[in-house]
Amino acid sequence: MRAGVGKPFVQMGNIPRKQAHQPSALSVASSSSSSNLKRYYHVFLSFRGTDVRDGILSHLYAGLDQRGIHTFMDNEELRKGEQISPALMKAIEESRIAVIIFTENYASSP
C-alpha cells in the first residue's frame, strides 16, 4: 500500500486482537532471557512533550486501539537526567515494536 494522507505507510499484517480482560503490564511475568520474554504490547510509542501527546499521538493511540492493537503510551513526562523507571523499561521490553515520533524536542529527551 502506498503512503499518503489517510493511508498507512505499512500495513500491520496479522497482529492478534487484544483480549477484553488482559492483566496489567506490571502483572505480566517476564523471564531473565529476552528470547523467553512474553510480549504484552504490540506497539510502544516513544515521544517527547505534551504538544505531541495532546496532538498527533492521541490520534495515533486511538486509531491503534480501535483496531485492537495493544499499545503502550507513557503518561509520565521523563525529565532530563532521570532514570527510566523499572515499569517503563518493562513496557519497552514487552513490546513487539517501537514507533518513535521524532520532533524538535525529541532530541533533548533524556
Gaussian input, Z-matrix of N, CA and C with variables (Angstrom, degrees):
# hf/3-21g

backbone

0 1
 N
 C     1     B1
 C     2     B2     1     A1
 N     3     B3     2     A2     1     D1
 C     4     B4     3     A3     2     D2
 C     5     B5     4     A4     3     D3
 N     6     B6     5     A5     4     D4
 C     7     B7     6     A6     5     D5
 C     8     B8     7     A7     6     D6
 N     9     B9     8     A8     7     D7
 C    10    B10     9     A9     8     D8
 C    11    B11    10    A10     9     D9
 N    12    B12    11    A11    10    D10
 C    13    B13    12    A12    11    D11
 C    14    B14    13    A13    12    D12
 N    15    B15    14    A14    13    D13
 C    16    B16    15    A15    14    D14
 C    17    B17    16    A16    15    D15
 N    18    B18    17    A17    16    D16
 C    19    B19    18    A18    17    D17
 C    20    B20    19    A19    18    D18
 N    21    B21    20    A20    19    D19
 C    22    B22    21    A21    20    D20
 C    23    B23    22    A22    21    D21
 N    24    B24    23    A23    22    D22
 C    25    B25    24    A24    23    D23
 C    26    B26    25    A25    24    D24
 N    27    B27    26    A26    25    D25
 C    28    B28    27    A27    26    D26
 C    29    B29    28    A28    27    D27
 N    30    B30    29    A29    28    D28
 C    31    B31    30    A30    29    D29
 C    32    B32    31    A31    30    D30
 N    33    B33    32    A32    31    D31
 C    34    B34    33    A33    32    D32
 C    35    B35    34    A34    33    D33
 N    36    B36    35    A35    34    D34
 C    37    B37    36    A36    35    D35
 C    38    B38    37    A37    36    D36
 N    39    B39    38    A38    37    D37
 C    40    B40    39    A39    38    D38
 C    41    B41    40    A40    39    D39
 N    42    B42    41    A41    40    D40
 C    43    B43    42    A42    41    D41
 C    44    B44    43    A43    42    D42
 N    45    B45    44    A44    43    D43
 C    46    B46    45    A45    44    D44
 C    47    B47    46    A46    45    D45
 N    48    B48    47    A47    46    D46
 C    49    B49    48    A48    47    D47
 C    50    B50    49    A49    48    D48
 N    51    B51    50    A50    49    D49
 C    52    B52    51    A51    50    D50
 C    53    B53    52    A52    51    D51
 N    54    B54    53    A53    52    D52
 C    55    B55    54    A54    53    D53
 C    56    B56    55    A55    54    D54
 N    57    B57    56    A56    55    D55
 C    58    B58    57    A57    56    D56
 C    59    B59    58    A58    57    D57
 N    60    B60    59    A59    58    D58
 C    61    B61    60    A60    59    D59
 C    62    B62    61    A61    60    D60
 N    63    B63    62    A62    61    D61
 C    64    B64    63    A63    62    D62
 C    65    B65    64    A64    63    D63
 N    66    B66    65    A65    64    D64
 C    67    B67    66    A66    65    D65
 C    68    B68    67    A67    66    D66
 N    69    B69    68    A68    67    D67
 C    70    B70    69    A69    68    D68
 C    71    B71    70    A70    69    D69
 N    72    B72    71    A71    70    D70
 C    73    B73    72    A72    71    D71
 C    74    B74    73    A73    72    D72
 N    75    B75    74    A74    73    D73
 C    76    B76    75    A75    74    D74
 C    77    B77    76    A76    75    D75
 N    78    B78    77    A77    76    D76
 C    79    B79    78    A78    77    D77
 C    80    B80    79    A79    78    D78
 N    81    B81    80    A80    79    D79
 C    82    B82    81    A81    80    D80
 C    83    B83    82    A82    81    D81
 N    84    B84    83    A83    82    D82
 C    85    B85    84    A84    83    D83
 C    86    B86    85    A85    84    D84
 N    87    B87    86    A86    85    D85
 C    88    B88    87    A87    86    D86
 C    89    B89    88    A88    87    D87
 N    90    B90    89    A89    88    D88
 C    91    B91    90    A90    89    D89
 C    92    B92    91    A91    90    D90
 N    93    B93    92    A92    91    D91
 C    94    B94    93    A93    92    D92
 C    95    B95    94    A94    93    D93
 N    96    B96    95    A95    94    D94
 C    97    B97    96    A96    95    D95
 C    98    B98    97    A97    96    D96
 N    99    B99    98    A98    97    D97
 C   100   B100    99    A99    98    D98
 C   101   B101   100   A100    99    D99
 N   102   B102   101   A101   100   D100
 C   103   B103   102   A102   101   D101
 C   104   B104   103   A103   102   D102
 N   105   B105   104   A104   103   D103
 C   106   B106   105   A105   104   D104
 C   107   B107   106   A106   105   D105
 N   108   B108   107   A107   106   D106
 C   109   B109   108   A108   107   D107
 C   110   B110   109   A109   108   D108
 N   111   B111   110   A110   109   D109
 C   112   B112   111   A111   110   D110
 C   113   B113   112   A112   111   D111
 N   114   B114   113   A113   112   D112
 C   115   B115   114   A114   113   D113
 C   116   B116   115   A115   114   D114
 N   117   B117   116   A116   115   D115
 C   118   B118   117   A117   116   D116
 C   119   B119   118   A118   117   D117
 N   120   B120   119   A119   118   D118
 C   121   B121   120   A120   119   D119
 C   122   B122   121   A121   120   D120
 N   123   B123   122   A122   121   D121
 C   124   B124   123   A123   122   D122
 C   125   B125   124   A124   123   D123
 N   126   B126   125   A125   124   D124
 C   127   B127   126   A126   125   D125
 C   128   B128   127   A127   126   D126
 N   129   B129   128   A128   127   D127
 C   130   B130   129   A129   128   D128
 C   131   B131   130   A130   129   D129
 N   132   B132   131   A131   130   D130
 C   133   B133   132   A132   131   D131
 C   134   B134   133   A133   132   D132
 N   135   B135   134   A134   133   D133
 C   136   B136   135   A135   134   D134
 C   137   B137   136   A136   135   D135
 N   138   B138   137   A137   136   D136
 C   139   B139   138   A138   137   D137
 C   140   B140   139   A139   138   D138
 N   141   B141   140   A140   139   D139
 C   142   B142   141   A141   140   D140
 C   143   B143   142   A142   141   D141
 N   144   B144   143   A143   142   D142
 C   145   B145   144   A144   143   D143
 C   146   B146   145   A145   144   D144
 N   147   B147   146   A146   145   D145
 C   148   B148   147   A147   146   D146
 C   149   B149   148   A148   147   D147
 N   150   B150   149   A149   148   D148
 C   151   B151   150   A150   149   D149
 C   152   B152   151   A151   150   D150
 N   153   B153   152   A152   151   D151
 C   154   B154   153   A153   152   D152
 C   155   B155   154   A154   153   D153
 N   156   B156   155   A155   154   D154
 C   157   B157   156   A156   155   D155
 C   158   B158   157   A157   156   D156
 N   159   B159   158   A158   157   D157
 C   160   B160   159   A159   158   D158
 C   161   B161   160   A160   159   D159
 N   162   B162   161   A161   160   D160
 C   163   B163   162   A162   161   D161
 C   164   B164   163   A163   162   D162
 N   165   B165   164   A164   163   D163
 C   166   B166   165   A165   164   D164
 C   167   B167   166   A166   165   D165
 N   168   B168   167   A167   166   D166
 C   169   B169   168   A168   167   D167
 C   170   B170   169   A169   168   D168
 N   171   B171   170   A170   169   D169
 C   172   B172   171   A171   170   D170
 C   173   B173   172   A172   171   D171
 N   174   B174   173   A173   172   D172
 C   175   B175   174   A174   173   D173
 C   176   B176   175   A175   174   D174
 N   177   B177   176   A176   175   D175
 C   178   B178   177   A177   176   D176
 C   179   B179   178   A178   177   D177
 N   180   B180   179   A179   178   D178
 C   181   B181   180   A180   179   D179
 C   182   B182   181   A181   180   D180
 N   183   B183   182   A182   181   D181
 C   184   B184   183   A183   182   D182
 C   185   B185   184   A184   183   D183
 N   186   B186   185   A185   184   D184
 C   187   B187   186   A186   185   D185
 C   188   B188   187   A187   186   D186
 N   189   B189   188   A188   187   D187
 C   190   B190   189   A189   188   D188
 C   191   B191   190   A190   189   D189
 N   192   B192   191   A191   190   D190
 C   193   B193   192   A192   191   D191
 C   194   B194   193   A193   192   D192
 N   195   B195   194   A194   193   D193
 C   196   B196   195   A195   194   D194
 C   197   B197   196   A196   195   D195
 N   198   B198   197   A197   196   D196
 C   199   B199   198   A198   197   D197
 C   200   B200   199   A199   198   D198
 N   201   B201   200   A200   199   D199
 C   202   B202   201   A201   200   D200
 C   203   B203   202   A202   201   D201
 N   204   B204   203   A203   202   D202
 C   205   B205   204   A204   203   D203
 C   206   B206   205   A205   204   D204
 N   207   B207   206   A206   205   D205
 C   208   B208   207   A207   206   D206
 C   209   B209   208   A208   207   D207
 N   210   B210   209   A209   208   D208
 C   211   B211   210   A210   209   D209
 C   212   B212   211   A211   210   D210
 N   213   B213   212   A212   211   D211
 C   214   B214   213   A213   212   D212
 C   215   B215   214   A214   213   D213
 N   216   B216   215   A215   214   D214
 C   217   B217   216   A216   215   D215
 C   218   B218   217   A217   216   D216
 N   219   B219   218   A218   217   D217
 C   220   B220   219   A219   218   D218
 C   221   B221   220   A220   219   D219
 N   222   B222   221   A221   220   D220
 C   223   B223   222   A222   221   D221
 C   224   B224   223   A223   222   D222
 N   225   B225   224   A224   223   D223
 C   226   B226   225   A225   224   D224
 C   227   B227   226   A226   225   D225
 N   228   B228   227   A227   226   D226
 C   229   B229   228   A228   227   D227
 C   230   B230   229   A229   228   D228
 N   231   B231   230   A230   229   D229
 C   232   B232   231   A231   230   D230
 C   233   B233   232   A232   231   D231
 N   234   B234   233   A233   232   D232
 C   235   B235   234   A234   233   D233
 C   236   B236   235   A235   234   D234
 N   237   B237   236   A236   235   D235
 C   238   B238   237   A237   236   D236
 C   239   B239   238   A238   237   D237
 N   240   B240   239   A239   238   D238
 C   241   B241   240   A240   239   D239
 C   242   B242   241   A241   240   D240
 N   243   B243   242   A242   241   D241
 C   244   B244   243   A243   242   D242
 C   245   B245   244   A244   243   D243
 N   246   B246   245   A245   244   D244
 C   247   B247   246   A246   245   D245
 C   248   B248   247   A247   246   D246
 N   249   B249   248   A248   247   D247
 C   250   B250   249   A249   248   D248
 C   251   B251   250   A250   249   D249
 N   252   B252   251   A251   250   D250
 C   253   B253   252   A252   251   D251
 C   254   B254   253   A253   252   D252
 N   255   B255   254   A254   253   D253
 C   256   B256   255   A255   254   D254
 C   257   B257   256   A256   255   D255
 N   258   B258   257   A257   256   D256
 C   259   B259   258   A258   257   D257
 C   260   B260   259   A259   258   D258
 N   261   B261   260   A260   259   D259
 C   262   B262   261   A261   260   D260
 C   263   B263   262   A262   261   D261
 N   264   B264   263   A263   262   D262
 C   265   B265   264   A264   263   D263
 C   266   B266   265   A265   264   D264
 N   267   B267   266   A266   265   D265
 C   268   B268   267   A267   266   D266
 C   269   B269   268   A268   267   D267
 N   270   B270   269   A269   268   D268
 C   271   B271   270   A270   269   D269
 C   272   B272   271   A271   270   D270
 N   273   B273   272   A272   271   D271
 C   274   B274   273   A273   272   D272
 C   275   B275   274   A274   273   D273
 N   276   B276   275   A275   274   D274
 C   277   B277   276   A276   275   D275
 C   278   B278   277   A277   276   D276
 N   279   B279   278   A278   277   D277
 C   280   B280   279   A279   278   D278
 C   281   B281   280   A280   279   D279
 N   282   B282   281   A281   280   D280
 C   283   B283   282   A282   281   D281
 C   284   B284   283   A283   282   D282
 N   285   B285   284   A284   283   D283
 C   286   B286   285   A285   284   D284
 C   287   B287   286   A286   285   D285
 N   288   B288   287   A287   286   D286
 C   289   B289   288   A288   287   D287
 C   290   B290   289   A289   288   D288
 N   291   B291   290   A290   289   D289
 C   292   B292   291   A291   290   D290
 C   293   B293   292   A292   291   D291
 N   294   B294   293   A293   292   D292
 C   295   B295   294   A294   293   D293
 C   296   B296   295   A295   294   D294
 N   297   B297   296   A296   295   D295
 C   298   B298   297   A297   296   D296
 C   299   B299   298   A298   297   D297
 N   300   B300   299   A299   298   D298
 C   301   B301   300   A300   299   D299
 C   302   B302   301   A301   300   D300
 N   303   B303   302   A302   301   D301
 C   304   B304   303   A303   302   D302
 C   305   B305   304   A304   303   D303
 N   306   B306   305   A305   304   D304
 C   307   B307   306   A306   305   D305
 C   308   B308   307   A307   306   D306
 N   309   B309   308   A308   307   D307
 C   310   B310   309   A309   308   D308
 C   311   B311   310   A310   309   D309
 N   312   B312   311   A311   310   D310
 C   313   B313   312   A312   311   D311
 C   314   B314   313   A313   312   D312
 N   315   B315   314   A314   313   D313
 C   316   B316   315   A315   314   D314
 C   317   B317   316   A316   315   D315
 N   318   B318   317   A317   316   D316
 C   319   B319   318   A318   317   D317
 C   320   B320   319   A319   318   D318
 N   321   B321   320   A320   319   D319
 C   322   B322   321   A321   320   D320
 C   323   B323   322   A322   321   D321
 N   324   B324   323   A323   322   D322
 C   325   B325   324   A324   323   D323
 C   326   B326   325   A325   324   D324
 N   327   B327   326   A326   325   D325
 C   328   B328   327   A327   326   D326
 C   329   B329   328   A328   327   D327

   B1=1.4538
   B2=1.5210
   B3=1.3110
   B4=1.4590
   B5=1.5156
   B6=1.3367
   B7=1.4662
   B8=1.5173
   B9=1.2926
   B10=1.4478
   B11=1.5120
   B12=1.3068
   B13=1.4576
   B14=1.5243
   B15=1.3146
   B16=1.4551
   B17=1.5119
   B18=1.3355
   B19=1.4600
   B20=1.5226
   B21=1.3303
   B22=1.4662
   B23=1.5168
   B24=1.3105
   B25=1.4638
   B26=1.5186
   B27=1.3198
   B28=1.4588
   B29=1.5169
   B30=1.3130
   B31=1.4511
   B32=1.5171
   B33=1.3302
   B34=1.4566
   B35=1.5163
   B36=1.3087
   B37=1.4520
   B38=1.5147
   B39=1.3044
   B40=1.4575
   B41=1.5174
   B42=1.3227
   B43=1.4585
   B44=1.5175
   B45=1.3298
   B46=1.4622
   B47=1.5248
   B48=1.3144
   B49=1.4612
   B50=1.5174
   B51=1.3358
   B52=1.4542
   B53=1.5206
   B54=1.2939
   B55=1.4549
   B56=1.5216
   B57=1.3196
   B58=1.4576
   B59=1.5186
   B60=1.3275
   B61=1.4620
   B62=1.5207
   B63=1.3132
   B64=1.4516
   B65=1.5152
   B66=1.3383
   B67=1.4613
   B68=1.5176
   B69=1.3230
   B70=1.4614
   B71=1.5171
   B72=1.3274
   B73=1.4642
   B74=1.5125
   B75=1.3214
   B76=1.4540
   B77=1.5165
   B78=1.3408
   B79=1.4529
   B80=1.5190
   B81=1.3307
   B82=1.4511
   B83=1.5208
   B84=1.3048
   B85=1.4631
   B86=1.5150
   B87=1.3177
   B88=1.4547
   B89=1.5154
   B90=1.3204
   B91=1.4526
   B92=1.5140
   B93=1.3116
   B94=1.4580
   B95=1.5190
   B96=1.3045
   B97=1.4542
   B98=1.5198
   B99=1.3337
   B100=1.4594
   B101=1.5202
   B102=1.3399
   B103=1.4534
   B104=1.5201
   B105=1.3232
   B106=1.4572
   B107=1.5178
   B108=1.3203
   B109=1.4575
   B110=1.5229
   B111=1.3291
   B112=1.4569
   B113=1.5212
   B114=1.3044
   B115=1.4627
   B116=1.5165
   B117=1.3258
   B118=1.4505
   B119=1.5262
   B120=1.3264
   B121=1.4635
   B122=1.5179
   B123=1.3212
   B124=1.4551
   B125=1.5238
   B126=1.3517
   B127=1.4662
   B128=1.5258
   B129=1.3324
   B130=1.4647
   B131=1.5209
   B132=1.3338
   B133=1.4635
   B134=1.5249
   B135=1.3275
   B136=1.4603
   B137=1.5222
   B138=1.3403
   B139=1.4611
   B140=1.5138
   B141=1.3202
   B142=1.4613
   B143=1.5149
   B144=1.3253
   B145=1.4556
   B146=1.5131
   B147=1.3304
   B148=1.4601
   B149=1.5180
   B150=1.3462
   B151=1.4597
   B152=1.5214
   B153=1.3139
   B154=1.4608
   B155=1.5273
   B156=1.3319
   B157=1.4736
   B158=1.5312
   B159=1.3257
   B160=1.4579
   B161=1.5265
   B162=1.3094
   B163=1.4567
   B164=1.5122
   B165=1.3193
   B166=1.4616
   B167=1.5304
   B168=1.3169
   B169=1.4621
   B170=1.5221
   B171=1.3186
   B172=1.4680
   B173=1.5288
   B174=1.3341
   B175=1.4659
   B176=1.5277
   B177=1.3296
   B178=1.4584
   B179=1.5216
   B180=1.3282
   B181=1.4658
   B182=1.5339
   B183=1.3285
   B184=1.4665
   B185=1.5289
   B186=1.3194
   B187=1.4614
   B188=1.5195
   B189=1.3244
   B190=1.4626
   B191=1.5218
   B192=1.3264
   B193=1.4613
   B194=1.5294
   B195=1.3210
   B196=1.4684
   B197=1.5209
   B198=1.3165
   B199=1.4597
   B200=1.5297
   B201=1.3373
   B202=1.4578
   B203=1.5134
   B204=1.3301
   B205=1.4635
   B206=1.5205
   B207=1.3287
   B208=1.4665
   B209=1.5245
   B210=1.3254
   B211=1.4587
   B212=1.5204
   B213=1.3382
   B214=1.4622
   B215=1.5174
   B216=1.3343
   B217=1.4585
   B218=1.5212
   B219=1.3162
   B220=1.4598
   B221=1.5226
   B222=1.3106
   B223=1.4626
   B224=1.5156
   B225=1.3068
   B226=1.4632
   B227=1.5249
   B228=1.3095
   B229=1.4676
   B230=1.5203
   B231=1.3124
   B232=1.4603
   B233=1.5262
   B234=1.3148
   B235=1.4684
   B236=1.5240
   B237=1.3109
   B238=1.4551
   B239=1.5230
   B240=1.3204
   B241=1.4569
   B242=1.5173
   B243=1.3319
   B244=1.4641
   B245=1.5247
   B246=1.3089
   B247=1.4562
   B248=1.5290
   B249=1.3106
   B250=1.4569
   B251=1.5208
   B252=1.3173
   B253=1.4636
   B254=1.5292
   B255=1.3288
   B256=1.4662
   B257=1.5333
   B258=1.3227
   B259=1.4673
   B260=1.5310
   B261=1.3387
   B262=1.4597
   B263=1.5247
   B264=1.3214
   B265=1.4627
   B266=1.5262
   B267=1.3231
   B268=1.4637
   B269=1.5308
   B270=1.3329
   B271=1.4672
   B272=1.5253
   B273=1.3233
   B274=1.4656
   B275=1.5237
   B276=1.3272
   B277=1.4632
   B278=1.5226
   B279=1.3267
   B280=1.4600
   B281=1.5296
   B282=1.3187
   B283=1.4621
   B284=1.5209
   B285=1.3231
   B286=1.4664
   B287=1.5252
   B288=1.3375
   B289=1.4635
   B290=1.5226
   B291=1.3169
   B292=1.4639
   B293=1.5238
   B294=1.3165
   B295=1.4603
   B296=1.5182
   B297=1.3198
   B298=1.4615
   B299=1.5216
   B300=1.3266
   B301=1.4592
   B302=1.5288
   B303=1.3337
   B304=1.4618
   B305=1.5272
   B306=1.3238
   B307=1.4611
   B308=1.5245
   B309=1.3101
   B310=1.4643
   B311=1.5204
   B312=1.3306
   B313=1.4615
   B314=1.5255
   B315=1.3297
   B316=1.4634
   B317=1.5276
   B318=1.3241
   B319=1.4657
   B320=1.5233
   B321=1.3225
   B322=1.4618
   B323=1.5227
   B324=1.3189
   B325=1.4611
   B326=1.5213
   B327=1.3580
   B328=1.4773
   B329=1.5119
   A1=108.46
   A2=116.92
   A3=121.09
   A4=110.52
   A5=115.02
   A6=120.38
   A7=109.48
   A8=116.03
   A9=121.84
   A10=109.14
   A11=116.09
   A12=119.94
   A13=108.59
   A14=115.48
   A15=120.73
   A16=114.66
   A17=117.35
   A18=120.70
   A19=109.28
   A20=117.54
   A21=119.19
   A22=110.85
   A23=116.74
   A24=121.51
   A25=109.87
   A26=116.29
   A27=122.12
   A28=107.86
   A29=117.13
   A30=119.37
   A31=108.83
   A32=116.44
   A33=121.00
   A34=112.73
   A35=119.03
   A36=119.94
   A37=111.92
   A38=115.44
   A39=121.21
   A40=111.30
   A41=117.37
   A42=121.91
   A43=107.64
   A44=117.99
   A45=119.47
   A46=111.60
   A47=116.16
   A48=121.77
   A49=109.58
   A50=116.67
   A51=119.16
   A52=110.23
   A53=115.65
   A54=122.01
   A55=109.48
   A56=116.56
   A57=121.01
   A58=112.41
   A59=117.95
   A60=120.91
   A61=110.73
   A62=117.61
   A63=120.67
   A64=109.37
   A65=117.74
   A66=120.13
   A67=110.47
   A68=115.81
   A69=119.46
   A70=109.95
   A71=115.83
   A72=120.63
   A73=111.46
   A74=116.97
   A75=119.73
   A76=112.38
   A77=117.88
   A78=119.51
   A79=112.81
   A80=117.43
   A81=120.12
   A82=108.84
   A83=116.36
   A84=120.54
   A85=109.94
   A86=115.71
   A87=119.81
   A88=108.59
   A89=115.11
   A90=118.87
   A91=108.80
   A92=116.94
   A93=119.91
   A94=111.43
   A95=117.88
   A96=121.56
   A97=109.71
   A98=117.03
   A99=119.50
   A100=111.47
   A101=118.48
   A102=119.86
   A103=111.65
   A104=117.76
   A105=121.84
   A106=112.30
   A107=117.88
   A108=122.63
   A109=110.45
   A110=116.68
   A111=120.87
   A112=108.34
   A113=116.19
   A114=121.71
   A115=108.01
   A116=116.39
   A117=120.85
   A118=111.69
   A119=117.49
   A120=121.47
   A121=110.20
   A122=116.22
   A123=120.73
   A124=109.78
   A125=116.31
   A126=121.44
   A127=110.45
   A128=115.72
   A129=122.61
   A130=106.64
   A131=117.40
   A132=121.72
   A133=109.46
   A134=116.30
   A135=122.35
   A136=108.33
   A137=115.83
   A138=120.62
   A139=108.95
   A140=116.08
   A141=121.42
   A142=108.62
   A143=117.10
   A144=121.22
   A145=115.97
   A146=113.77
   A147=120.06
   A148=111.81
   A149=117.90
   A150=119.56
   A151=110.53
   A152=116.41
   A153=121.16
   A154=109.61
   A155=116.53
   A156=121.64
   A157=110.89
   A158=116.87
   A159=121.03
   A160=112.64
   A161=117.25
   A162=121.10
   A163=112.10
   A164=115.08
   A165=121.50
   A166=112.97
   A167=117.18
   A168=119.92
   A169=112.10
   A170=117.28
   A171=119.40
   A172=110.76
   A173=117.18
   A174=120.96
   A175=110.95
   A176=116.56
   A177=120.86
   A178=110.64
   A179=116.17
   A180=120.94
   A181=110.70
   A182=116.96
   A183=121.01
   A184=111.11
   A185=116.96
   A186=120.71
   A187=112.59
   A188=116.52
   A189=120.17
   A190=110.49
   A191=116.40
   A192=121.52
   A193=111.19
   A194=117.31
   A195=121.25
   A196=111.74
   A197=116.61
   A198=120.99
   A199=112.40
   A200=115.72
   A201=119.92
   A202=113.87
   A203=117.24
   A204=121.19
   A205=107.57
   A206=116.07
   A207=121.93
   A208=108.84
   A209=116.56
   A210=123.16
   A211=111.35
   A212=116.11
   A213=121.52
   A214=109.07
   A215=115.73
   A216=122.63
   A217=106.41
   A218=117.14
   A219=121.47
   A220=110.24
   A221=116.50
   A222=121.13
   A223=112.82
   A224=117.51
   A225=122.22
   A226=108.98
   A227=117.18
   A228=121.84
   A229=108.34
   A230=117.46
   A231=122.23
   A232=108.05
   A233=116.57
   A234=121.00
   A235=110.30
   A236=115.17
   A237=121.35
   A238=109.79
   A239=116.32
   A240=121.69
   A241=114.15
   A242=117.95
   A243=121.03
   A244=110.31
   A245=114.80
   A246=120.80
   A247=109.29
   A248=116.09
   A249=120.63
   A250=107.64
   A251=117.00
   A252=121.18
   A253=110.11
   A254=116.95
   A255=119.93
   A256=112.30
   A257=117.68
   A258=120.61
   A259=111.09
   A260=117.20
   A261=120.94
   A262=110.49
   A263=117.37
   A264=121.06
   A265=110.41
   A266=116.31
   A267=120.91
   A268=110.48
   A269=117.17
   A270=120.73
   A271=110.88
   A272=117.07
   A273=121.17
   A274=109.78
   A275=116.20
   A276=121.27
   A277=112.41
   A278=117.41
   A279=121.35
   A280=112.99
   A281=117.40
   A282=121.44
   A283=109.72
   A284=115.79
   A285=120.32
   A286=111.37
   A287=116.32
   A288=120.20
   A289=109.63
   A290=115.67
   A291=121.83
   A292=108.19
   A293=115.16
   A294=121.78
   A295=105.83
   A296=116.05
   A297=121.36
   A298=108.67
   A299=115.56
   A300=121.99
   A301=106.81
   A302=116.69
   A303=121.41
   A304=110.39
   A305=115.88
   A306=122.93
   A307=107.35
   A308=116.86
   A309=119.91
   A310=110.97
   A311=117.38
   A312=121.45
   A313=113.52
   A314=117.99
   A315=120.12
   A316=111.26
   A317=116.53
   A318=120.82
   A319=112.21
   A320=118.05
   A321=120.55
   A322=111.91
   A323=116.33
   A324=121.67
   A325=110.13
   A326=116.66
   A327=119.54
   A328=112.17
   D1=135.01
   D2=178.96
   D3=-79.16
   D4=145.97
   D5=177.56
   D6=-76.78
   D7=150.65
   D8=177.32
   D9=177.20
   D10=179.34
   D11=179.83
   D12=-62.81
   D13=124.67
   D14=179.04
   D15=80.30
   D16=-0.10
   D17=179.41
   D18=-116.26
   D19=140.67
   D20=178.12
   D21=-72.53
   D22=150.23
   D23=176.21
   D24=-72.70
   D25=-41.58
   D26=-179.33
   D27=-132.67
   D28=134.43
   D29=174.35
   D30=-74.37
   D31=143.21
   D32=-175.60
   D33=-72.91
   D34=-17.73
   D35=178.88
   D36=79.57
   D37=-146.65
   D38=-172.80
   D39=-98.47
   D40=69.39
   D41=177.31
   D42=-90.13
   D43=127.08
   D44=-179.00
   D45=-63.56
   D46=145.00
   D47=177.40
   D48=-68.59
   D49=148.59
   D50=179.90
   D51=-75.25
   D52=150.61
   D53=179.38
   D54=-80.84
   D55=155.06
   D56=-178.49
   D57=-68.06
   D58=-34.80
   D59=-175.05
   D60=-123.53
   D61=67.39
   D62=177.17
   D63=-88.28
   D64=149.83
   D65=177.64
   D66=-68.51
   D67=161.48
   D68=178.07
   D69=-67.09
   D70=159.43
   D71=-178.10
   D72=-59.61
   D73=-34.16
   D74=-176.30
   D75=-74.91
   D76=-18.15
   D77=-178.58
   D78=-94.09
   D79=-6.34
   D80=179.38
   D81=-77.25
   D82=127.25
   D83=-178.61
   D84=-74.79
   D85=141.71
   D86=175.37
   D87=-124.83
   D88=158.49
   D89=178.58
   D90=-106.55
   D91=167.41
   D92=-179.17
   D93=-73.41
   D94=-20.00
   D95=179.65
   D96=-93.06
   D97=127.25
   D98=-178.63
   D99=-66.52
   D100=-25.13
   D101=178.61
   D102=-71.18
   D103=-24.58
   D104=178.63
   D105=-98.33
   D106=3.46
   D107=-175.21
   D108=-68.45
   D109=132.16
   D110=175.14
   D111=-74.42
   D112=136.17
   D113=179.16
   D114=-97.36
   D115=108.03
   D116=-177.55
   D117=-88.98
   D118=-36.51
   D119=-178.61
   D120=-105.34
   D121=144.89
   D122=171.47
   D123=-78.14
   D124=-40.70
   D125=-173.00
   D126=-134.74
   D127=136.80
   D128=171.24
   D129=-111.31
   D130=121.63
   D131=179.16
   D132=-92.86
   D133=121.43
   D134=179.35
   D135=-110.82
   D136=126.49
   D137=-174.99
   D138=-157.90
   D139=176.05
   D140=177.83
   D141=-141.82
   D142=125.18
   D143=169.77
   D144=104.42
   D145=147.58
   D146=179.82
   D147=-71.19
   D148=-26.59
   D149=178.40
   D150=-62.32
   D151=-38.49
   D152=177.77
   D153=-73.45
   D154=-44.77
   D155=-178.35
   D156=-57.74
   D157=-44.24
   D158=-176.22
   D159=-84.03
   D160=-8.43
   D161=-178.18
   D162=-106.98
   D163=-113.05
   D164=-173.80
   D165=-60.39
   D166=-35.27
   D167=-175.85
   D168=-64.41
   D169=-40.74
   D170=179.49
   D171=-63.56
   D172=-35.32
   D173=177.40
   D174=-70.67
   D175=-41.67
   D176=178.09
   D177=-62.30
   D178=-46.76
   D179=179.62
   D180=-60.03
   D181=-46.16
   D182=-179.61
   D183=-62.55
   D184=-41.45
   D185=179.24
   D186=-64.43
   D187=-42.74
   D188=177.30
   D189=-64.76
   D190=-43.41
   D191=-179.51
   D192=-62.23
   D193=-41.58
   D194=179.24
   D195=-62.38
   D196=-27.12
   D197=179.54
   D198=-92.03
   D199=6.22
   D200=177.53
   D201=78.55
   D202=17.99
   D203=179.34
   D204=-91.63
   D205=114.45
   D206=-175.06
   D207=-73.59
   D208=113.62
   D209=-169.71
   D210=-122.12
   D211=137.88
   D212=175.37
   D213=-101.77
   D214=127.60
   D215=173.26
   D216=-132.66
   D217=117.20
   D218=-177.46
   D219=-69.22
   D220=134.96
   D221=179.46
   D222=-95.16
   D223=-1.54
   D224=-179.46
   D225=-105.00
   D226=140.11
   D227=175.48
   D228=-87.72
   D229=117.89
   D230=178.21
   D231=-79.93
   D232=123.27
   D233=-178.93
   D234=-87.19
   D235=153.62
   D236=-179.74
   D237=-56.91
   D238=130.91
   D239=179.20
   D240=91.05
   D241=-13.56
   D242=178.96
   D243=-76.79
   D244=146.53
   D245=175.25
   D246=-77.05
   D247=150.65
   D248=173.90
   D249=-71.79
   D250=128.79
   D251=-177.93
   D252=-66.75
   D253=154.17
   D254=176.79
   D255=-57.75
   D256=-37.08
   D257=179.72
   D258=-65.36
   D259=-40.84
   D260=178.61
   D261=-68.44
   D262=-41.89
   D263=177.91
   D264=-60.65
   D265=-40.52
   D266=179.25
   D267=-63.63
   D268=-41.62
   D269=178.63
   D270=-62.71
   D271=-39.37
   D272=177.39
   D273=-62.48
   D274=-48.63
   D275=-178.14
   D276=-64.73
   D277=-31.13
   D278=-175.63
   D279=-92.88
   D280=12.87
   D281=178.44
   D282=-102.78
   D283=142.96
   D284=178.63
   D285=-72.00
   D286=-44.04
   D287=-179.77
   D288=-138.43
   D289=161.76
   D290=175.00
   D291=-117.74
   D292=138.58
   D293=172.71
   D294=-113.73
   D295=118.53
   D296=-176.58
   D297=-103.55
   D298=124.74
   D299=178.03
   D300=-97.62
   D301=104.01
   D302=-179.09
   D303=-84.76
   D304=128.54
   D305=175.24
   D306=-137.85
   D307=177.07
   D308=176.51
   D309=-59.93
   D310=-37.90
   D311=-178.79
   D312=-74.99
   D313=-19.11
   D314=-176.14
   D315=-61.96
   D316=-36.27
   D317=-178.93
   D318=-64.33
   D319=-25.23
   D320=179.46
   D321=-91.28
   D322=8.73
   D323=179.60
   D324=-66.99
   D325=146.49
   D326=-179.91
   D327=-63.14

